[in-house]
């Protein structure tokens, strides 16, 4: 018998795990209804490991907007965090085709001529984030939070172990596990599956679904080298909204070249405010049906 494992991203702190699970299931039901389908398995076969409070503790419970400011300022005192933030910001600048002139327009005129580019200079960082916000819907805060989450998760072994152990408890080696991950959860799911592969654990994952995934961002991908297709995964399906700032690049041959290749669906119309919310992915007709097909 198969089971379904949901792996969430951030912005889940302080919420009840059971309520969040119900929200995910309800969104999936709506997507299934568009094909005239119902849940293919009972809800007790759907697992929802929760680690949201662990992420929120990293920014002392601050709101998303305040947390973003805390994170960017804090990067000045951490060389590794500063380098990662710099690479992330540059990638978004390139993707959005933001010119030096646009960044300068966001600087105080007295600073524009003397400020050196780079995250070590707080005014420049603020200017870049403001320029990004003019091209996206509140994207700068999401980028800052994503940068911090990924850096903390990949650089702090204790934090990573705490999160991964929780996800591991949801998996069942005795049966097939269809894994659906969102946002930072796609990084967690991928690194965990690769780790278990190295440890020789025989998991069976007929389908890995990644939604709104940042894995295609080069600055992030470089931290995961060497990349590869998890041996336990039969098929990998990646879906994203082209306006979702978190899923900056598709997981294709140019941005996540592995064999067998990942199937990408880049036309999701995620109706949530930031085009990134999980309910706007799970209620997509094609996404919902793909999960269904893997479970029947």
C-alpha positions, -999 to 999 in steps of 0.1 A, spaced: 0 0 0 12 35 -8 12 66 14 15 103 7 41 125 24 38 163 23 69 183 31 61 220 38 82 251 34 83 282 57 56 306 69 40 277 88 53 287 123 29 290 151 2 270 132 -14 238 142 0 209 122 -34 191 119 -49 223 106 -21 228 81 -25 192 69 -62 197 64 -55 229 44 -31 210 21 -56 181 17 -85 205 10 -65 222 -17 -56 189 -33 -93 178 -32 -102 210 -51 -77 202 -77 -89 166 -80 -125 178 -83 -115 196 -115 -110 161 -130 -140 146 -113 -118 127 -88 -118 122 -51 -89 113 -27 -75 79 -38 -63 70 -3 -78 76 32 -65 107 50 -47 86 76 -24 75 48 -13 111 43 16 122 65 25 158 73 58 161 93 59 196 108 91 217 115 77 252 110 85 264 145 121 254 141 125 278 111 108 307 130 131 303 159 160 313 136 146 348 134 133 350 170 96 350 160 98 382 139 73 389 111 83 380 76 91 416 67 111 423 99 128 389 97 140 398 62 156 429 75 172 410 104 186 384 81 201 408 56 217 429 83 230 398 101 247 386 69 273 414 73 288 395 103 289 361 87 312 357 57 295 325 44 261 340 47 273 372 30 287 353 1 255 333 -4 234 365 -1 256 382 -27 253 353 -51 215 351 -46 210 388 -51 231 389 -82 212 360 -97 179 378 -91 193 410 -105 204 391 -137 171 373 -140 150 404 -136 174 424 -158 178 451 -132 203 477 -143 229 495 -123 209 526 -130 177 512 -115 196 503 -83 212 537 -81 178 553 -84 169 535 -51 199 550 -34 202 583 -17 217 607 -43 246 614 -19 254 577 -16 250 566 -52 285 578 -63 304 564 -34 286 531 -23 304 499 -34 282 472 -47 278 442 -24 260 429 7 287 443 29 270 477 21 236 479 37 224 509 16 232 489 -16 214 458 -3 183 479 5 184 495 -29 186 461 -46 157 448 -26 136 478 -34 144 474 -71 134 437 -69 101 447 -52 93 470 -82 95 439 -104 78 414 -82 50 411 -56 69 415 -23 97 393 -36 125 408 -16 113 395 17 108 360 3 143 361 -12 159 371 21 140 345 40 148 318 15 185 327 15 186 325 53 166 293 55 188 275 30 220 288 45 210 278 80 197 244 69 227 234 49 254 249 72 241 239 106 242 201 111 221 201 143 193 221 126 194 199 95 193 167 116 163 180 136 143 188 105 153 156 86 146 134 116 111 147 117 105 140 80 121 105 84 95 96 110 68 102 84 84 78 59 78 40 58 104 17 45 79 -11 42 58 6 15 59 31 -13 60 68 -4 48 94 -28 65 126 -17 51 161 -24 74 190 -13 69 228 -14 94 256 -14 122 250 12 106 216 17 119 207 -18 154 213 -6 148 193 26 132 164 6 160 163 -20 189 165 4 173 139 27 167 114 -2 203 119 -14 216 114 21 197 82 26 209 70 -8 245 74 4 236 55 36 222 26 16 187 29 29 162 13 5 134 37 2 108 34 -26 95 67 -40 74 62 -72 70 99 -76 87 130 -62 67 162 -68 84 195 -62 62 227 -61 76 263 -62 111 249 -58 143 270 -55 165 241 -64 171 256 -99 188 287 -84 225 283 -93 237 298 -60 217 272 -41 225 243 -65 263 249 -60 258 240 -23 244 206 -32 272 194 -55 273 168 -68 237 168 -78 220 136 -90 187 118 -93 179 101 -60 182 64 -66 150 57 -46 129 80 -69 113 65 -100 100 98 -115 104 135 -106 77 161 -115 84 198 -109 57 224 -112 59 262 -108 42 295 -116 65 316 -139 59 346 -116 69 327 -84 101 344 -73 112 314 -53 112 290 -82 134 313 -102 146 287 -127 130 254 -139 147 221 -130 158 215 -166 191 206 -183 204 241 -179 196 245 -142 195 210 -127 210 186 -152 205 150 -139 196 117 -154 168 107 -158 157 143 -165 130 160 -143 96 167 -159 88 203 -156 54 220 -157 60 258 -159 25 271 -166 8 268 -132 -14 298 -126 -9 301 -88 -37 325 -77 -23 332 -42 -11 367 -34 26 360 -40 21 333 -66 39 309 -43 13 296 -18 9 258 -16 -29 259 -20 -24 276 -54 -3 247 -65 -22 217 -50 -55 229 -65 -40 230 -100 -58 203 -121 -27 188 -136 -7 188 -104 -35 172 -84 -40 145 -111 -3 137 -112 -2 130 -75 -34 110 -78 -20 88 -106 10 79 -85 -11 67 -57 -36 45 -76 
